[in-house]
Amino acid sequence: MLRTLLVTLVACEGAPLNNHPSPVTVVSIEPSEMTTDAPTALILQLSGLPAHLDYGRGHATLPPITVTFGAVLSVPGEPLPHDRVRAQVPQGLPPGSYDVGIQLADGHTASLPMALIVREAPDGGTPDGGTPDGGGPPPGITGFSFQTLSEQVQGVPFVIAIRAMGPDAVRFQGTVELSSAWQVTPSVTEPFHDGVLVMDVSIQTPGDTVTLTARDSEGRTGTSNPFRVRPAP
């Protein structure tokens, strides 16, 4: 009986890992606001996302995902670990509030109502973040913002999301140093992508009010909310 089952599994290359036992939902979006004058990279947190197991290659893959903004715009989504999707929104999206949704290749859809607010660019701003007369350096980066972190376990990797702040944030492609009094690994991040970073880290020391701080080469910083890291079992 066991041999028959194994043969059947090997034969079913590309079989779905689940058949949508729970509905696909859009849980959150980060950031939730943008302006009309600059492209913005958004990170969508999803749940119930179906995966397909490729037995020939030995790993799970996600179906193609399209991210929609009301009935105005559709862009391809880039799958990320932990049921996250990155979507690049071009500049010029009209001001207003938008439902943010996803469309899967198998026809499943989900939407988060009024999840994105697009505001007019400040007076005097320019699409490239420079000064109105084209002189001088762009305003640049003012700091970094962490997505809210919840309770974690000592030594167990978890996902952080950091976004650059400031008028020129979308141009930030560098790395930052990560520091914490509770020993974070790694201590240097991967490169940002259009001002946004999503990656795995771990905390090596338990604590009740753990924080993470990001610092770039120019000394610009950002600190996370305090969160608990409980001891490893």
C-alpha positions, 0 to 999 in steps of 0.5 A: 500500500505504501509503495503504491502511494509513493509511486502515485506521488512521484507521478503527480509532478506539479500537483497542488499542495492544497486545494484552497482549504481556506480562502486566499486573503490579502492581510496587509499592505506596506506602505499603505500610502504613496504620492503621485510623483514617485514609483513605490514598491509595495509588500503585500502579506497574503494568507491561504496562498496555494502552492504547487509541489514540483516533484521533479525539482523537489520544491514548491512554487507559487502560481503567477500573481497579478496585483490590482489597484481598483480598476485602474492598474494591474501589475505583475507580483513578485513572490517573496518568502512567507506568503508575501508579494512585492508589487512595483507601482509606477508614478502617476497613479491618480490620487485617491483610495484604492482596493488592492487585490490579487488575481491568481492564474487559476482564477482565484481572487482576493482584495483588501478594500481601501488599502492604498491611499495615493496623495498628490505630490507636495507643491514644488516637488519634481518626479525625480526627487530633485529641486524644482530648478534642477540644481543641487542634490535630491533631498535623499533619505531621512531614515528607515521604518520597520514593519511591526514585529510580533513575538519571536523565538530565540534562534528561529529565523523570522521575516523583517520588512524595512522601508527607506523614508524620505522624498528620495526613498524609492532610489535607495538600493544599498544595505544597512547594518542591523544592531540589537542589544540582543544579538541579531544575525546577520548584522548586515542586510541584503540590498534594498529593492526600490527602497524596500527590504524583506529578509530573514533574521534571527535573535540569539538572546531572549528578551521581553523588549527586544528592538532592532536598529537599521543604520546606513553608511551616512548614519541615518537610522530607524528602530523597530517596535519593542517585541518579545523573544522567548527562549528556545524550547 
